[in-house]
Amino acid sequence: MNTDRSTDAATGQVSTAAAEVYEQFFVPALFGQFAAPMLDAVAVGDGDRLLDVGAGTGVVARAALNRVGTRGSVVAVDPNQGMLTVAKRIAPNIDVRRGSAEQLPVGGSEIDCVTCQFALMFFADRRCAVEEMRRVMRSGGRVAVATWASVDESPGYAAMVELLAEEIGDWAAEAVRTPFCLGSREDLGDVLRQSFEDVTVVRHDGQARFPSLENWLYTEIRGWTLAEHLDDEHYQRLRRAAAARFGQFVTSDGSVRFAVPALIASASA
């Protein structure tokens, strides 16, 4: 296992180097564009205390710092120390706390706004995690949870799923398909309705933006999702196949663009 760039399968931990890959490539390509809609959904403002659950490297948490001002505060919780190390390096004013979504290291009724961007899909117990979000919120507090829309609505990832299934196997395709497992308004809304009333789910259009096809493939396959599982021979086979099949996503300047819509569910305590 190359723990310099991947996850520790035994502990479920993401190394700091892998977290740096996440921040350098995936945040500008995918996650950064949804930080503002997330904060808009909870109407975070000056003096608020915001909690970001499954914060990763802190893309939403650091965007919130500007909105809460000097009178407010931002807490970022993630189970992965590597992610939190990067988050703290980039934004020292964030209060980073290692912990699980199912047992948040936050007291009851302390938080005005809770955000959870593209993490709910991976929680061991989604119902418990949402109950925890409700527990820490003050009366009148607001929550927003984002997931990806169905993989069929993200043509680049749908094509990658097909390619991996054909060239490597269903197990590899499933690894890329997993983040899209809560891809309908009904599925996402039903998870939140277990703890909140009047849940609203809104679809937001987004676009994946990678500098090149090579950058996208290397980041996705060798730098993150399948880094531990595919050797050089596998990767070269995928490169050859992708060059022939993914041309529709390559623009005139060589960059890669395709739709990646998200769903944002919001509710009040």
C-alpha positions in Angstrom: 0.0 0.0 0.0 1.2 3.5 -0.9 0.1 5.4 2.2 1.8 8.6 0.8 -1.1 9.1 -1.5 -4.0 7.0 -0.5 -6.2 5.8 2.3 -5.2 3.4 5.1 -7.6 0.6 4.5 -7.2 -0.8 8.0 -8.2 2.4 9.8 -10.2 4.2 7.1 -7.8 7.2 7.5 -6.8 9.5 4.6 -3.1 10.4 4.7 -2.2 14.1 4.7 -0.6 13.6 1.3 -3.9 12.2 -0.1 -5.7 15.1 1.6 -3.4 17.5 -0.2 -4.4 15.8 -3.5 -8.0 16.3 -2.6 -7.5 20.0 -1.9 -5.3 20.7 -4.9 -7.3 18.9 -7.5 -10.8 18.0 -6.4 -11.7 21.2 -4.5 -11.3 23.5 -7.6 -12.6 20.9 -10.0 -15.7 19.8 -8.1 -16.4 20.9 -4.5 -15.5 24.6 -4.4 -18.4 25.8 -6.6 -21.0 24.5 -4.1 -19.7 26.1 -1.0 -21.6 29.4 -1.6 -25.0 27.6 -2.3 -24.5 25.6 0.9 -24.0 28.7 3.0 -26.9 30.4 1.3 -29.1 27.5 2.1 -28.5 27.9 5.9 -28.6 31.7 5.6 -25.4 32.0 7.7 -24.6 35.5 8.8 -22.6 37.7 11.1 -22.2 36.3 14.6 -23.5 32.8 13.8 -21.8 29.6 15.0 -21.5 27.1 12.1 -20.7 23.4 12.2 -19.4 21.7 9.1 -19.8 17.9 9.3 -17.6 15.7 7.2 -15.6 18.8 6.5 -12.8 17.3 4.5 -10.1 19.9 3.9 -12.6 22.7 4.9 -13.9 24.1 1.7 -17.2 25.1 3.2 -15.8 25.9 6.6 -13.3 28.4 5.4 -15.9 30.0 3.1 -18.1 30.4 6.2 -15.4 32.4 8.1 -16.1 35.4 5.9 -19.8 35.3 6.6 -19.8 34.7 10.4 -17.3 37.5 11.0 -15.3 38.1 14.1 -18.3 37.6 16.4 -19.1 34.2 14.9 -17.1 30.9 14.7 -16.7 27.8 12.5 -16.2 24.3 13.7 -15.1 21.6 11.3 -15.5 17.9 12.2 -14.1 15.0 10.2 -12.9 11.5 11.1 -9.7 11.9 9.1 -6.8 13.6 10.7 -5.1 14.1 7.4 -8.1 16.1 6.1 -8.2 18.2 9.3 -4.4 18.9 9.1 -4.8 20.4 5.7 -7.9 22.4 6.7 -6.1 23.9 9.7 -3.0 24.8 7.6 -5.1 26.7 5.1 -7.5 28.4 7.6 -6.0 28.5 11.2 -9.1 30.2 12.5 -11.3 27.1 11.9 -11.9 25.1 15.1 -11.1 21.6 13.8 -12.2 18.6 15.7 -11.7 15.0 14.9 -14.8 12.9 15.3 -17.5 11.0 13.6 -20.8 12.3 12.3 -22.6 9.7 14.4 -21.1 11.1 17.6 -20.3 14.7 17.0 -17.8 16.3 19.5 -20.1 19.2 20.0 -22.5 20.0 22.9 -26.3 20.1 22.5 -28.0 23.2 21.2 -24.8 25.1 20.5 -24.9 25.6 16.8 -26.8 28.0 14.6 -26.0 26.5 11.2 -25.0 23.0 10.2 -23.6 22.1 6.8 -22.6 18.7 5.4 -21.3 18.7 1.8 -20.9 15.5 -0.1 -20.3 13.3 3.0 -23.6 11.9 4.0 -23.2 9.1 1.4 -20.3 7.7 3.3 -21.6 7.7 6.9 -21.9 4.4 8.6 -25.3 5.3 10.1 -27.0 8.2 8.2 -30.0 8.3 10.4 -27.9 8.6 13.5 -25.7 11.3 11.8 -28.8 13.4 11.0 -30.1 13.0 14.5 -26.7 14.3 15.8 -27.0 17.3 13.5 -30.4 18.0 15.1 -29.1 17.5 18.6 -26.4 20.2 18.3 -28.6 22.8 16.7 -30.3 25.6 18.6 -34.0 26.2 18.3 -34.5 27.9 14.9 -31.1 26.6 13.6 -30.7 25.7 10.0 -29.2 22.7 8.3 -28.1 22.0 4.7 -26.9 18.7 3.3 -25.5 18.2 -0.2 -25.2 15.0 -2.2 -24.4 14.4 -5.9 -27.4 13.9 -8.2 -27.6 10.6 -10.0 -24.5 9.4 -11.8 -26.6 9.3 -15.0 -26.8 13.1 -14.7 -23.0 13.4 -14.6 -21.9 12.2 -18.1 -18.2 12.2 -17.4 -18.6 9.9 -14.3 -21.2 7.8 -16.0 -18.7 7.2 -18.8 -15.9 6.4 -16.3 -18.1 3.9 -14.5 -18.8 2.1 -17.8 -15.1 2.2 -18.7 -14.0 0.8 -15.4 -16.6 -2.0 -15.5 -15.4 -3.1 -18.9 -11.6 -2.7 -18.4 -11.2 -3.6 -14.7 -14.4 -5.0 -13.2 -17.6 -4.2 -11.5 -15.8 -3.6 -8.2 -13.8 -0.7 -9.7 -16.9 0.8 -11.3 -18.8 0.6 -7.9 -16.0 2.6 -6.2 -16.7 5.5 -8.6 -20.5 5.0 -8.5 -20.7 5.1 -4.7 -20.6 8.9 -4.2 -23.8 9.1 -6.3 -25.8 6.7 -4.2 -28.2 9.4 -2.7 -28.9 10.9 -6.1 -32.6 11.5 -6.0 -34.6 14.3 -4.3 -36.7 11.6 -2.6 -33.8 9.6 -1.2 -32.0 12.6 0.2 -35.1 14.2 1.6 -36.2 11.0 3.3 -33.0 10.8 5.2 -33.4 14.3 6.7 -37.2 13.9 7.3 -36.3 11.3 10.0 -35.2 14.3 12.2 -36.5 17.4 10.5 -39.9 18.7 9.2 -40.4 20.8 6.1 -37.3 19.5 4.3 -36.7 21.2 0.9 -34.4 19.6 -1.7 -33.1 21.8 -4.6 -31.1 20.7 -7.6 -28.0 22.9 -8.4 -26.2 22.7 -11.7 -22.5 22.4 -11.6 -19.6 21.6 -13.9 -16.5 19.5 -13.4 -13.4 21.3 -14.5 -10.1 19.5 -14.9 -7.0 21.0 -16.7 -6.7 18.0 -19.0 -7.9 14.4 -19.6 -4.6 13.1 -18.2 -5.0 15.2 -15.1 -8.6 13.9 -14.5 -7.6 10.3 -15.0 -4.5 10.5 -12.9 -6.2 12.4 -10.0 -9.3 10.1 -10.0 -7.6 6.8 -10.4 -4.0 7.0 -9.2 -4.3 9.9 -6.8 -7.5 9.0 -5.0 -10.3 6.5 -5.5 -8.5 3.5 -6.8 -4.9 4.4 -5.9 -4.3 1.3 -3.8 -5.9 -1.2 -6.2 -4.6 -0.5 -9.7 -1.1 -1.0 -10.9 0.7 0.7 -13.8 -0.5 -1.9 -16.3 -4.1 -1.2 -15.4 -3.7 2.5 -15.5 -2.0 2.5 -19.0 -4.9 0.3 -20.3 -7.4 2.8 -19.0 -5.5 5.7 -20.5 -5.6 4.2 -23.9 -9.3 3.4 -23.7 -10.1 6.9 -22.2 -8.3 8.7 -25.0 -10.6 7.0 -27.5 -13.8 7.3 -25.5 -13.7 10.5 -23.5 -13.1 13.0 -26.3 -16.5 14.5 -26.0 -15.5 15.9 -22.6 -12.3 17.6 -23.9 -12.6 21.2 -24.9 -10.7 23.1 -27.6 -8.0 24.2 -25.0 -7.5 20.6 -23.8 -9.3 21.0 -20.6 -12.1 18.6 -19.5 -15.6 19.8 -18.8 -18.9 18.0 -18.0 -22.0 18.5 -15.9 -22.0 17.5 -12.2 -25.3 18.5 -10.7 -25.8 18.4 -6.9 -28.8 18.2 -4.6 -29.0 20.4 -1.5 -31.5 19.6 1.2 -32.3 22.2 3.8 -34.5 22.4 6.9 -34.9 24.3 10.2 -34.8 23.0 13.8 
